Amino acid sequence: MKLKKSKEDKHNFSLYIPKIIIKNWDINEKGNVLIDLTIKNPVTKCMGWLINKSPKKDIELDKLGSLAWINIDGEKCIFEIAREMKKGTGEEFSEAMRRVAEFIKFLAKKGWIKYEGIKNKNDIVI
């Protein structure tokens, strides 16, 4: 899905549209997102084989991380996700935007999300 963008929009990180690419995640009984990761490190796999246990790694996101994760749908840009975070937490928009931007960068660095495109700033209702 390629979106039409202007030159200015290309450099505005808040207009990027993230999309989750990890398939193994769920919401637990506390309402937090639980990400189930497969272990690819051969040393860890070998150690698991030696002790007859399958290596597994689960990551449970906190309330704020879960709220952001659930709003990453491949449709909303980072600005819109921050606006949803502001509604859910009651904090200032600038603080919500800072948190979401750092969280999204972390998720992208880990390879758990990708950027679908860039939303045109004129398409966002403020």
N, C-alpha and C positions, 0 to 999 in steps of 0.2 A: 504494500500500500504506500505509494509515493504521494506525498502531499505537495501542493504548490506552495512555494515559499519565496520570500523576498530576500535580498542580500542581507538586510538587517536581521531578519529572523534566524538566519543560519548561525549567528553568533550569540543568540539569546538562549541560554541553557534551559530557562524556565518554559520554553516552548517545545522542548523535546518530548516525544511521546514514548514512554517506556512500555515494554511488554514482557511479561514473565515467560521464560523459556524452560524453566524447570517443571517437570510434569508431576513429580512426587511430593505433593504438599497437601496438607489438610488443616482443618480447624479443630483444635482439641476441645475438651469439655470446659476449659476455662475461657474459651473464646479467642485463644491465641493461635497464631499460625505455627504449624509444626512442619519444618522442611526436612524431608528424608533424603539424605545424600548417599550416593554410592561411593565406596572407597576405590580409588584407582591406583593408589600407590602400591607397587608390587611388594615392597618390604612389609607393609601393613597387612596385605593379603596373605603373604607367606606366614607371618606371625599368627594370624587368625587360623590358618590351616594347621599350624603346629599345635595350637591349643584347642583345636577342634571347635572353633567358634567363628561364625561369620562376622567379619568386621562391618560395623554399621555406625553411622553418625547421624544423629538427629539434632536439629537446631530449633529451639522454640523462641519465637520472637516475642518481645514484650507487647504491651497494649498499643503503644504508639507505632512500633514497627509493623504490627499486625494490621492496624488501621491503614497505614500507607500501603502495605502489600496487597490488601484486598481492593484498594482503589487503583492499582496498576492493572489496567484492563486492555491496554493497546489502543484505547480511544482517547483517554484523558491525557493532557500534557502535565508536566510537573507543576505548573502554576495552578491548574485545576485540582490536582491532588493536594497541594498545600492548602487550598481553599477548603477542601473537605476535612483536612486535618484541623484547621482552625475551628470549623463547626463542631468537630468531635471532641476537641480538647478545651476550647474556650480561650486559647492563648492568642497572642498578637499574631497577625498575619506574617510579619517579618520573621518572627521566631519560627513559625510553622514552615515557612519557605526555606529557612536555613537548615532546619532539621531534615526536611524532605530531600533537599538537594544533596546533602551529605549522605543520606541513606541510599538514595538512587545511585550516586557515584560508587558507593561501597558495593551495592548489588551488581552493578555493571562490571566492576573490577573483578568480582568473584565469578562472573560469567553466568549469573542466575537470571539476568534480564538482558534485553537488547533494546535498541532504540528503533522504533518503527518508522519514524519520520519526524518532521517538524511542523507544528501547527502554525498557521498564519495568525498573527496577533489580532487581526480583524475578525477572526472567527470565534474569539473568546468573549463571552458576555461577562462584564465586570460588575 
